[in-house]
Amino acid sequence: MAGYAFELGGDWQRKFTTLQNKLSGRNGASDPFWQRASVIMHREVMQNFSNESSPKGKWEPLKTGYLAKREAYAAEQASRRSSAVRKLAKRKGAEGVKILQGSGYLRGSMLFEGRNNMARVYSETIYARIHQLGSQGNPDKNGRDPNIPKREYLWISDDGMGRITGDYGRWVVLD
């Protein structure tokens, strides 16, 4: 996979599995929990896009040069298209477009799955990783450093983790 993923596994997986085995004696029938956990994780990631936030606060704003390119593109598209396309081009200009959501492709590419004692949210887009981690000091295939700032979108808030652990407690007791 060329994209990037955030997984709830490893230590969390061991802790949940150990607790599950102690409390329920089910040994492996946890897929419904992991499926629900992945849904919560996906909602959290979508909220991160909406809030344009990382665990450390708001994402770095778009650079002035990039905003100017977006405006020029929107103006060019608006001058040669139908009224519906002009409205879309205006929406895709610099005004009012949220960071990492100009085309909506990255946000729309976020997938989730929960199975085999693992939950994950991921994207298969080639550029998902570079937006999550940033590119400073990592040249592209042509040797250029695009200098894309780190904008973490694959993370879960404390409230989200609380919902997952609460859901787990309900799953162990009720299911």
DADACOR-V482387 format. One record per backbone hydrogen bond with DSSP energy under -0.5 kcal/mol. CO is the residue of the C=O (numbers start at 1). NH is the residue of the N-H. E is the energy in kcal/mol with one decimal. If there is no record, write none. Layout:
{{CO;NH;E} {CO;NH;E}}
This chain:
{{4;123;-2.4} {6;121;-2.3} {7;9;-0.8} {8;119;-1.5} {9;12;-1.5} {9;13;-0.8} {10;14;-2.5} {11;15;-2.8} {12;16;-3.0} {13;17;-2.7} {14;18;-2.7} {15;19;-2.4} {16;20;-3.0} {17;21;-2.7} {18;22;-2.4} {19;23;-2.8} {20;24;-2.8} {20;25;-0.8} {20;26;-0.5} {21;25;-0.9} {28;30;-0.7} {30;33;-0.7} {30;34;-2.0} {31;35;-2.6} {32;36;-2.1} {33;37;-2.8} {34;38;-2.1} {35;39;-1.6} {36;40;-2.2} {37;41;-2.6} {38;42;-2.4} {39;43;-2.4} {40;44;-2.2} {41;45;-2.3} {42;46;-2.5} {43;47;-2.1} {44;48;-2.0} {45;49;-1.9} {46;50;-2.3} {47;51;-2.9} {48;52;-1.0} {48;53;-1.8} {52;59;-2.7} {54;57;-1.8} {57;54;-3.5} {63;67;-2.2} {64;68;-2.3} {65;69;-1.9} {66;70;-2.1} {67;71;-2.3} {68;72;-2.4} {69;73;-2.4} {70;74;-2.6} {71;75;-2.5} {72;76;-2.4} {73;77;-2.6} {74;78;-2.4} {75;79;-1.7} {76;80;-0.6} {77;80;-0.9} {78;81;-0.7} {82;86;-2.7} {83;87;-2.1} {84;88;-1.8} {85;89;-3.0} {86;90;-2.4} {87;91;-2.1} {88;92;-1.8} {90;93;-1.4} {94;97;-1.0} {98;101;-1.7} {104;108;-2.3} {105;109;-1.1} {106;109;-0.7} {107;110;-1.3} {111;122;-2.7} {113;120;-2.6} {115;118;-0.8} {118;115;-2.4} {119;8;-3.5} {120;113;-2.2} {121;6;-2.9} {122;111;-3.8} {123;4;-1.7} {125;128;-1.0} {127;131;-1.7} {128;132;-1.9} {129;133;-2.8} {130;134;-2.0} {131;151;-2.7} {135;138;-3.1} {137;139;-0.6} {140;143;-2.2} {144;140;-3.8} {144;146;-0.7} {147;149;-0.5} {148;135;-2.7} {148;136;-0.6} {153;155;-1.3} {157;161;-2.4} {158;162;-2.3} {159;163;-2.1} {160;164;-2.2} {161;165;-2.9} {162;166;-2.5} {163;167;-2.5} {164;168;-2.2} {165;169;-2.2} {166;170;-2.2} {167;171;-2.6} {168;172;-2.8} {169;173;-2.0} {170;174;-3.2} {170;175;-0.5} {171;175;-1.7}}
